[in-house]
Amino acid sequence: MNPDMLKGNLEMMLLAVVARAPAHGYAVIEDLRRQSGGAFDLPEGTVYPALHRLEKQGLLESRWSTAAARKRRLYEITMKGAAELRGRERQWSAFSRAVRSVMKEKAWAPTN
Amino acid sequence: MGADELIDAYLYELRSALQADGRERDRIVAEIEDHLWESWERYVDEGVAPDDAARLAIARFGGAQEIAAAFPPETAGRRFARLYFTAATLFATLLITIGLAAMITLPVHSVLGADFLYGPEGQWKAPARFCSNRDFALSECQQAWDDFFVVRAFGFGAAATLLGAMIASAHVLGARYAFGGPSRRTLVTGAYLFGIAAVLFLAGGTLKYAFGPESGWNTWLPAGLASMLTSSAFVALLRRSDDRAATAA
């Protein structure tokens, strides 16, 4: 998949993954890969700056967890983040419907 | 090079390239260290040799320079805020120290002089009234002065300590928000508790001032409230600044 297609929507998908359950960075990446059937197999390091940006916007919050053998940072969605996710999902659905509608016409396809 | 050394070398390069302040940098590096070791464990479980597993984990993660550059850099506003919060916290600590000193090692005026604490002698309303309106012997009047000093010194100490603690709380909360620390929910809970304390402080100070004109609370109260408001405004500005920076990124 073209990485640019993912870039604009990465934050929405990170919010969606974290909204299901609080998770640390590695688990978020694994969920993203698994739920996309391997389509979103991006360089793992790119997820952390995005998580930090979401946290700075108040859409996620994080805390250290010592439940595992190692200290790890758990991310959790905030109320503001949940509202933002709902808004982005609506926008994405409208956009997706519009694209499908245009592509369905297949006016660009060869006619012979 | 073993797995430890490979991962340490990567983290060292990442730390050097990050444009964040010290605390944020520590957090990022700790987070990524956890990620790399988890990734390494996964590869080792799959049968990859330990050193190769470390190389694979690093390769999958991405180049240290590119990853570091993707994190939002520390802004000038944030640097200024760090200085502000540090200075304010030091001031609050000084206030607490003076307050505790006044309460515990009474009377402070014996060391620093009464004028240092209470202003010019003409403003010492209570003892002046006490001594001039009644026909006391000089020794009794002197005793009244001494008692007054003790009460005022203790009151001053308590007020200074409480105010210092409030300022310190506000600024520590602000600083921890700005530079990482508790979750936003903890911060909000702390802010509510601080707000309740400020209201109680305001109500108590107002009552005391209304019914006890010689009280010194009225001079401390505006300073405390101004400090609290400044700190809150700073946090609000930082949040807006962060939102803008994050949106731009």
Contacts between the chains, C-beta under 8 A, distances in Angstrom:
chain1	res1	chain2	res2	distance
A	24	B	34	7.2
A	25	B	31	6.1
A	25	B	34	7.8
A	25	B	35	5.4
A	26	B	34	7.4
A	26	B	35	5.0
A	26	B	38	4.7
A	26	B	39	6.8
A	43	B	60	7.1
A	43	B	61	6.9
A	43	B	62	3.9
A	44	B	35	6.9
A	44	B	39	7.3
A	44	B	60	5.4
A	44	B	61	4.8
A	44	B	62	6.8
A	45	B	32	7.4
A	45	B	61	4.4
A	45	B	62	3.6
A	45	B	63	7.9
A	45	B	66	7.5
A	45	B	67	3.9
A	45	B	70	7.7
A	46	B	62	6.4
A	46	B	67	7.3
A	46	B	70	6.5
A	48	B	28	7.1
A	48	B	31	6.5
A	48	B	32	6.5
A	48	B	35	7.6
A	48	B	67	7.2
A	48	B	71	7.6
A	49	B	67	7.1
A	49	B	70	3.8
A	49	B	71	4.8
A	49	B	72	7.4
A	49	B	249	8.0
A	52	B	28	7.5
A	52	B	71	6.1
A	52	B	72	6.8
A	53	B	72	6.4
A	53	B	246	4.5
A	53	B	249	5.6
A	54	B	246	7.6
A	56	B	72	6.7
A	56	B	242	4.3
A	56	B	243	7.4
A	56	B	245	7.1
A	56	B	246	4.7
A	57	B	242	7.0
A	57	B	243	5.4
A	57	B	246	4.5
A	57	B	247	7.3
A	58	B	184	6.4
A	58	B	239	6.9
A	58	B	243	7.4
A	61	B	183	4.3
A	61	B	184	4.6
A	61	B	185	6.5
A	62	B	183	6.8
A	63	B	182	7.5
A	63	B	183	5.0
A	70	B	34	5.2
A	70	B	37	6.6
A	70	B	38	7.7
A	71	B	30	6.8
A	71	B	34	6.9
A	72	B	31	7.5
A	72	B	34	4.7
A	73	B	27	7.3
A	73	B	30	7.6
A	73	B	31	4.8
A	73	B	34	7.4
A	76	B	183	7.5
A	78	B	184	6.2
A	78	B	185	7.8
